[in-house]
Amino acid sequence: MKQLQEDKNHSETLFEYLEHLQYQRIEKLNIKPSGHYSYDEQYVYINKIHIRLTIIDHHNKLIISDIIISEDDFDDKTIEKFLKESLQNYPIHSITTDGRQGYKTIIEAIGAIQHRCFFHIMQNLMTPLLRHTNKIEKRTKNKELKEIDKELKEINKDKKRIQIIWDSKTIKEATRKFNTIYNQKDQLNPIITKFLDKIKSNLDVIFNHIENKNIPATNNTIENYYRTTLPRFRKKIYRTIEGLQRAIREQKIRWTHRKRTKTKHPTKLQHNI
């Protein structure tokens, strides 16, 4: 037990030392938060569900905050408190998120613009649409091949019409393209119609990035961070929250080195940290 405690103390000292070096390097490089952030949550299970709350600066790739809480403590008030406390000393312009209910109210309460991630928006269309097209392709016994091919082509055509909305040069142009296809929704596949109805009331948080290039179109930065620091196949190997937190802390140091500090002689962490 004494040796275990000594090892923990050594690890803590090493972590603090490496984090201090990175802080100094960031200060020297004059890297400061841009005010445009990505926020997301990652679910992990250790005896029960825990939730990892994370904020990353989109432009600088700086990890603003990264904590793990019990599912019992997770609600909209927790998210708002986390965002407020984590960003209280930084500029706040926009926060990019997925489509979870409540985000818009929370983010506006702290004085920021909420932007909905384009990837997650399209995922809400593509997932059910893919299941539907797969079913269509299997119905060759009940339909003429020409009829099936025509239906698939129509779906693909309408899908592309939706995708190019986000290629617009202005919000006015994007809104016009959306309204054009929305007014024809009775002629579209029911899955596409349902998708259009769902996003119609959220256009104000969907097109932000078109005219403000500082706002990222997607939440890919934070998705990449999660895949790097805690990929899915590693989620089940930890037996304690303490062990998981230490592993994430190590990966955060590695991430910051690769993405930001990029020192000439990078500090190598030992596997026994």
C-alpha positions as a LaTeX table, in Angstrom:
\begin{tabular}{lrrr}
\hline
Residue & $x$ (\AA) & $y$ (\AA) & $z$ (\AA) \\
\hline
Met1 & 0.00 & 0.00 & 0.00 \\
Lys2 & 2.82 & 2.37 & 0.87 \\
Gln3 & 4.50 & 1.72 & $-2.51$ \\
Leu4 & 1.20 & 2.27 & $-4.31$ \\
Gln5 & 0.72 & 5.62 & $-2.60$ \\
Glu6 & 4.28 & 6.64 & $-3.44$ \\
Asp7 & 3.68 & 5.76 & $-7.10$ \\
Lys8 & 0.50 & 7.86 & $-7.10$ \\
Asn9 & 2.32 & 10.79 & $-5.55$ \\
His10 & 5.08 & 10.46 & $-8.16$ \\
Ser11 & 2.50 & 10.38 & $-10.97$ \\
Glu12 & 0.74 & 13.47 & $-9.61$ \\
Thr13 & 4.03 & 15.36 & $-9.36$ \\
Leu14 & 4.96 & 14.38 & $-12.92$ \\
Phe15 & 1.56 & 15.38 & $-14.28$ \\
Glu16 & 1.75 & 18.77 & $-12.59$ \\
Tyr17 & 5.26 & 19.32 & $-13.91$ \\
Leu18 & 4.33 & 18.47 & $-17.51$ \\
Glu19 & 1.16 & 20.55 & $-17.37$ \\
His20 & 3.18 & 23.47 & $-16.02$ \\
Leu21 & 5.65 & 23.16 & $-18.91$ \\
Gln22 & 2.81 & 23.20 & $-21.39$ \\
Tyr23 & 1.21 & 26.20 & $-19.72$ \\
Gln24 & 4.50 & 28.09 & $-19.99$ \\
Arg25 & 4.85 & 27.10 & $-23.64$ \\
Ile26 & 1.32 & 28.27 & $-24.44$ \\
Glu27 & 2.01 & 31.57 & $-22.69$ \\
Lys28 & 5.26 & 32.00 & $-24.63$ \\
Leu29 & 3.51 & 31.32 & $-27.93$ \\
Asn30 & 0.76 & 33.77 & $-26.90$ \\
Ile31 & $-1.96$ & 31.22 & $-27.64$ \\
Lys32 & $-5.26$ & 32.49 & $-26.27$ \\
Pro33 & $-8.84$ & 31.24 & $-26.49$ \\
Ser34 & $-10.59$ & 32.55 & $-29.60$ \\
Gly35 & $-14.11$ & 32.60 & $-28.16$ \\
His36 & $-15.38$ & 29.90 & $-30.54$ \\
Tyr37 & $-15.75$ & 26.56 & $-28.77$ \\
Ser38 & $-16.97$ & 23.02 & $-29.28$ \\
Tyr39 & $-18.91$ & 21.31 & $-26.50$ \\
Asp40 & $-19.92$ & 17.68 & $-26.22$ \\
Glu41 & $-20.43$ & 14.77 & $-23.84$ \\
Gln42 & $-19.01$ & 11.26 & $-23.83$ \\
Tyr43 & $-20.68$ & 8.43 & $-21.92$ \\
Val44 & $-18.60$ & 5.85 & $-20.03$ \\
Tyr45 & $-19.60$ & 2.97 & $-17.78$ \\
Ile46 & $-17.68$ & 2.11 & $-14.61$ \\
Asn47 & $-20.09$ & 0.35 & $-12.21$ \\
Lys48 & $-22.67$ & 2.85 & $-13.46$ \\
Ile49 & $-22.94$ & 5.48 & $-16.17$ \\
His50 & $-20.67$ & 8.51 & $-15.96$ \\
Ile51 & $-20.58$ & 11.44 & $-18.33$ \\
Arg52 & $-17.55$ & 13.30 & $-19.57$ \\
Leu53 & $-18.19$ & 16.99 & $-20.25$ \\
Thr54 & $-15.69$ & 18.72 & $-22.53$ \\
Ile55 & $-15.04$ & 22.16 & $-24.01$ \\
Ile56 & $-12.36$ & 22.71 & $-26.66$ \\
Asp57 & $-11.42$ & 25.93 & $-28.44$ \\
His58 & $-12.14$ & 25.21 & $-32.09$ \\
His59 & $-9.38$ & 27.39 & $-33.55$ \\
Asn60 & $-6.58$ & 26.84 & $-31.04$ \\
Lys61 & $-7.40$ & 23.21 & $-30.14$ \\
Leu62 & $-6.92$ & 24.18 & $-26.48$ \\
Ile63 & $-8.72$ & 21.98 & $-23.97$ \\
Ile64 & $-10.67$ & 24.49 & $-21.90$ \\
Ser65 & $-12.23$ & 21.97 & $-19.52$ \\
Asp66 & $-12.70$ & 18.19 & $-19.36$ \\
Ile67 & $-14.44$ & 16.59 & $-16.35$ \\
Ile68 & $-16.27$ & 13.38 & $-15.48$ \\
Ile69 & $-19.46$ & 13.37 & $-13.42$ \\
Ser70 & $-22.01$ & 10.78 & $-12.36$ \\
Glu71 & $-25.14$ & 10.43 & $-14.47$ \\
Asp72 & $-27.09$ & 11.24 & $-11.29$ \\
Asp73 & $-25.65$ & 14.76 & $-11.32$ \\
Phe74 & $-26.23$ & 15.39 & $-15.03$ \\
Asp75 & $-28.95$ & 17.78 & $-16.19$ \\
Asp76 & $-29.35$ & 21.13 & $-17.97$ \\
Lys77 & $-28.39$ & 23.07 & $-14.84$ \\
Thr78 & $-25.15$ & 21.07 & $-14.58$ \\
Ile79 & $-24.31$ & 21.84 & $-18.22$ \\
Glu80 & $-24.99$ & 25.56 & $-17.75$ \\
Lys81 & $-22.91$ & 25.69 & $-14.57$ \\
Phe82 & $-20.06$ & 23.83 & $-16.28$ \\
Leu83 & $-20.05$ & 26.17 & $-19.27$ \\
Lys84 & $-20.28$ & 29.32 & $-17.14$ \\
Glu85 & $-17.51$ & 28.33 & $-14.75$ \\
Ser86 & $-15.21$ & 26.98 & $-17.46$ \\
Leu87 & $-15.53$ & 30.04 & $-19.70$ \\
Gln88 & $-15.93$ & 32.83 & $-17.14$ \\
Asn89 & $-12.43$ & 34.22 & $-17.78$ \\
Tyr90 & $-12.46$ & 33.83 & $-21.55$ \\
Pro91 & $-14.13$ & 35.55 & $-24.50$ \\
Ile92 & $-17.36$ & 33.81 & $-25.50$ \\
His93 & $-18.75$ & 34.16 & $-29.04$ \\
Ser94 & $-20.11$ & 30.79 & $-30.16$ \\
Ile95 & $-20.45$ & 27.20 & $-28.95$ \\
Thr96 & $-20.96$ & 24.40 & $-31.47$ \\
Thr97 & $-22.95$ & 21.40 & $-30.25$ \\
Asp98 & $-25.06$ & 18.51 & $-31.44$ \\
Gly99 & $-28.85$ & 18.75 & $-31.39$ \\
Arg100 & $-29.60$ & 17.90 & $-27.76$ \\
Gln101 & $-32.73$ & 19.58 & $-26.44$ \\
Gly102 & $-31.98$ & 22.48 & $-24.15$ \\
Tyr103 & $-28.59$ & 23.52 & $-25.55$ \\
Lys104 & $-29.92$ & 26.67 & $-27.23$ \\
Thr105 & $-31.46$ & 28.05 & $-24.03$ \\
Ile106 & $-28.38$ & 27.18 & $-21.97$ \\
Ile107 & $-25.90$ & 28.71 & $-24.41$ \\
Glu108 & $-27.90$ & 31.87 & $-24.94$ \\
Ala109 & $-28.09$ & 32.25 & $-21.14$ \\
Ile110 & $-24.32$ & 32.57 & $-20.97$ \\
Gly111 & $-24.23$ & 35.10 & $-23.79$ \\
Ala112 & $-23.06$ & 32.96 & $-26.69$ \\
Ile113 & $-24.39$ & 31.90 & $-30.10$ \\
Gln114 & $-25.32$ & 28.24 & $-30.35$ \\
His115 & $-24.41$ & 26.57 & $-33.62$ \\
Arg116 & $-25.71$ & 23.14 & $-34.59$ \\
Cys117 & $-23.11$ & 20.76 & $-36.02$ \\
Phe118 & $-23.77$ & 20.09 & $-39.73$ \\
Phe119 & $-22.54$ & 16.49 & $-39.45$ \\
His120 & $-25.04$ & 15.66 & $-36.69$ \\
Ile121 & $-27.84$ & 17.37 & $-38.60$ \\
Met122 & $-27.20$ & 15.30 & $-41.72$ \\
Gln123 & $-26.75$ & 12.17 & $-39.62$ \\
Asn124 & $-30.35$ & 12.62 & $-38.44$ \\
Leu125 & $-31.38$ & 12.37 & $-42.09$ \\
Met126 & $-28.89$ & 9.84 & $-43.43$ \\
Thr127 & $-29.36$ & 7.15 & $-40.76$ \\
Pro128 & $-33.11$ & 6.54 & $-41.27$ \\
Leu129 & $-32.77$ & 7.19 & $-45.01$ \\
Leu130 & $-30.09$ & 4.53 & $-45.36$ \\
Arg131 & $-32.28$ & 1.99 & $-43.55$ \\
His132 & $-35.15$ & 2.88 & $-45.85$ \\
Thr133 & $-33.13$ & 2.60 & $-49.09$ \\
Asn134 & $-31.73$ & $-0.75$ & $-47.95$ \\
Lys135 & $-35.29$ & $-2.03$ & $-47.55$ \\
Ile136 & $-36.21$ & $-0.72$ & $-50.99$ \\
Glu137 & $-33.27$ & $-2.55$ & $-52.59$ \\
Lys138 & $-34.46$ & $-5.81$ & $-51.02$ \\
Arg139 & $-37.97$ & $-5.53$ & $-52.48$ \\
Thr140 & $-36.99$ & $-6.68$ & $-55.95$ \\
Lys141 & $-39.47$ & $-9.56$ & $-55.78$ \\
Asn142 & $-42.41$ & $-7.25$ & $-55.27$ \\
Lys143 & $-41.51$ & $-4.39$ & $-57.60$ \\
Glu144 & $-40.23$ & $-3.87$ & $-61.07$ \\
Leu145 & $-36.53$ & $-3.01$ & $-61.10$ \\
Lys146 & $-37.23$ & 0.20 & $-63.04$ \\
Glu147 & $-39.67$ & 1.37 & $-60.40$ \\
Ile148 & $-37.19$ & 0.68 & $-57.60$ \\
Asp149 & $-34.39$ & 2.42 & $-59.47$ \\
Lys150 & $-36.60$ & 5.48 & $-60.03$ \\
Glu151 & $-37.50$ & 5.70 & $-56.33$ \\
Leu152 & $-33.85$ & 5.47 & $-55.27$ \\
Lys153 & $-32.81$ & 8.12 & $-57.77$ \\
Glu154 & $-35.48$ & 10.51 & $-56.49$ \\
Ile155 & $-34.35$ & 10.02 & $-52.89$ \\
Asn156 & $-30.72$ & 10.59 & $-53.84$ \\
Lys157 & $-31.63$ & 13.70 & $-55.82$ \\
Asp158 & $-33.55$ & 15.21 & $-52.88$ \\
Lys159 & $-30.77$ & 14.31 & $-50.47$ \\
Lys160 & $-28.26$ & 16.23 & $-52.61$ \\
Arg161 & $-30.63$ & 19.21 & $-52.77$ \\
Ile162 & $-30.59$ & 19.33 & $-48.98$ \\
Gln163 & $-26.82$ & 18.93 & $-48.73$ \\
Ile164 & $-26.08$ & 21.84 & $-51.07$ \\
Ile165 & $-28.07$ & 24.19 & $-48.85$ \\
Trp166 & $-24.99$ & 24.32 & $-46.61$ \\
Asp167 & $-22.81$ & 25.33 & $-49.57$ \\
Ser168 & $-24.63$ & 28.65 & $-49.83$ \\
Lys169 & $-22.66$ & 31.91 & $-49.76$ \\
Thr170 & $-25.16$ & 33.76 & $-47.58$ \\
Ile171 & $-27.81$ & 32.93 & $-44.99$ \\
Lys172 & $-30.39$ & 34.51 & $-47.29$ \\
Glu173 & $-29.41$ & 32.10 & $-50.07$ \\
Ala174 & $-29.45$ & 29.10 & $-47.72$ \\
Thr175 & $-32.88$ & 30.08 & $-46.40$ \\
Arg176 & $-34.21$ & 30.47 & $-49.95$ \\
Lys177 & $-32.94$ & 27.01 & $-50.94$ \\
Phe178 & $-34.45$ & 25.50 & $-47.81$ \\
Asn179 & $-37.83$ & 27.16 & $-48.38$ \\
Thr180 & $-37.88$ & 25.99 & $-52.00$ \\
Ile181 & $-37.53$ & 22.33 & $-51.09$ \\
Tyr182 & $-39.70$ & 22.70 & $-47.98$ \\
Asn183 & $-42.59$ & 24.04 & $-50.07$ \\
Gln184 & $-42.37$ & 20.85 & $-52.14$ \\
Lys185 & $-42.26$ & 18.55 & $-49.11$ \\
Asp186 & $-45.60$ & 16.87 & $-49.96$ \\
Gln187 & $-43.91$ & 15.39 & $-53.04$ \\
Leu188 & $-40.92$ & 14.03 & $-51.08$ \\
Asn189 & $-40.21$ & 10.82 & $-49.24$ \\
Pro190 & $-41.86$ & 10.91 & $-45.76$ \\
Ile191 & $-38.44$ & 10.55 & $-44.05$ \\
Ile192 & $-37.16$ & 13.65 & $-45.83$ \\
Thr193 & $-40.37$ & 15.52 & $-45.05$ \\
Lys194 & $-40.07$ & 14.67 & $-41.35$ \\
Phe195 & $-36.44$ & 15.84 & $-41.36$ \\
Leu196 & $-37.35$ & 19.17 & $-42.99$ \\
Asp197 & $-40.14$ & 19.75 & $-40.48$ \\
Lys198 & $-37.75$ & 19.04 & $-37.64$ \\
Ile199 & $-35.04$ & 21.49 & $-38.67$ \\
Lys200 & $-37.33$ & 24.30 & $-39.90$ \\
Ser201 & $-37.64$ & 25.84 & $-36.43$ \\
Asn202 & $-33.87$ & 25.65 & $-35.89$ \\
Leu203 & $-32.59$ & 27.48 & $-38.97$ \\
Asp204 & $-31.25$ & 30.28 & $-36.77$ \\
Val205 & $-28.74$ & 27.89 & $-35.15$ \\
Ile206 & $-28.00$ & 25.89 & $-38.29$ \\
Phe207 & $-26.76$ & 28.54 & $-40.74$ \\
Asn208 & $-24.60$ & 30.65 & $-38.37$ \\
His209 & $-21.31$ & 29.51 & $-39.90$ \\
Ile210 & $-22.22$ & 30.54 & $-43.46$ \\
Glu211 & $-21.57$ & 34.25 & $-42.92$ \\
Asn212 & $-19.37$ & 33.98 & $-39.83$ \\
Lys213 & $-16.36$ & 31.93 & $-40.90$ \\
Asn214 & $-15.05$ & 31.84 & $-37.32$ \\
Ile215 & $-17.90$ & 29.52 & $-36.40$ \\
Pro216 & $-17.09$ & 25.90 & $-37.30$ \\
Ala217 & $-19.59$ & 24.03 & $-39.47$ \\
Thr218 & $-19.13$ & 20.83 & $-37.46$ \\
Asn219 & $-18.11$ & 19.53 & $-34.05$ \\
Asn220 & $-15.34$ & 17.44 & $-35.62$ \\
Thr221 & $-12.63$ & 18.92 & $-33.39$ \\
Ile222 & $-14.14$ & 17.51 & $-30.24$ \\
Glu223 & $-15.18$ & 14.26 & $-31.92$ \\
Asn224 & $-11.54$ & 13.77 & $-32.95$ \\
Tyr225 & $-10.42$ & 14.61 & $-29.41$ \\
Tyr226 & $-12.69$ & 11.91 & $-27.98$ \\
Arg227 & $-11.54$ & 9.34 & $-30.53$ \\
Thr228 & $-7.92$ & 10.15 & $-29.68$ \\
Thr229 & $-8.08$ & 10.35 & $-25.88$ \\
Leu230 & $-10.72$ & 7.71 & $-25.18$ \\
Pro231 & $-11.63$ & 5.61 & $-28.24$ \\
Arg232 & $-14.59$ & 3.28 & $-27.95$ \\
Phe233 & $-12.49$ & 0.10 & $-27.62$ \\
Arg234 & $-10.74$ & 1.54 & $-24.52$ \\
Lys235 & $-13.88$ & 2.57 & $-22.65$ \\
Lys236 & $-14.33$ & $-0.82$ & $-21.01$ \\
Ile237 & $-10.80$ & $-1.43$ & $-19.75$ \\
Tyr238 & $-10.95$ & 0.90 & $-16.73$ \\
Arg239 & $-12.18$ & $-0.36$ & $-13.36$ \\
Thr240 & $-12.18$ & 2.91 & $-11.42$ \\
Ile241 & $-13.00$ & 6.53 & $-12.18$ \\
Glu242 & $-9.63$ & 7.48 & $-10.73$ \\
Gly243 & $-7.85$ & 5.24 & $-13.24$ \\
Leu244 & $-9.88$ & 6.65 & $-16.12$ \\
Gln245 & $-9.22$ & 10.23 & $-15.05$ \\
Arg246 & $-5.48$ & 9.61 & $-14.88$ \\
Ala247 & $-5.50$ & 8.04 & $-18.34$ \\
Ile248 & $-7.43$ & 10.98 & $-19.81$ \\
Arg249 & $-5.10$ & 13.42 & $-18.07$ \\
Glu250 & $-2.12$ & 11.76 & $-19.75$ \\
Gln251 & $-3.82$ & 11.84 & $-23.14$ \\
Lys252 & $-4.72$ & 15.52 & $-22.67$ \\
Ile253 & $-1.02$ & 16.30 & $-22.23$ \\
Arg254 & $-0.21$ & 14.35 & $-25.41$ \\
Trp255 & $-3.03$ & 16.08 & $-27.32$ \\
Thr256 & $-1.90$ & 19.55 & $-26.27$ \\
His257 & 1.67 & 18.73 & $-27.30$ \\
Arg258 & 0.67 & 17.45 & $-30.74$ \\
Lys259 & $-1.94$ & 20.10 & $-31.51$ \\
Arg260 & $-0.52$ & 23.18 & $-29.84$ \\
Thr261 & 2.88 & 23.31 & $-28.17$ \\
Lys262 & 4.83 & 21.13 & $-30.62$ \\
Thr263 & 8.07 & 21.55 & $-28.72$ \\
Lys264 & 11.33 & 20.60 & $-30.47$ \\
His265 & 12.04 & 17.87 & $-27.92$ \\
Pro266 & 8.62 & 16.60 & $-26.81$ \\
Thr267 & 8.36 & 15.24 & $-23.30$ \\
Lys268 & 7.70 & 11.51 & $-23.40$ \\
Leu269 & 5.39 & 10.09 & $-20.79$ \\
Gln270 & 6.31 & 6.72 & $-19.36$ \\
His271 & 3.77 & 3.93 & $-19.54$ \\
Asn272 & 3.87 & 3.53 & $-15.77$ \\
Ile273 & 2.37 & 6.97 & $-15.09$ \\
\hline
\end{tabular}
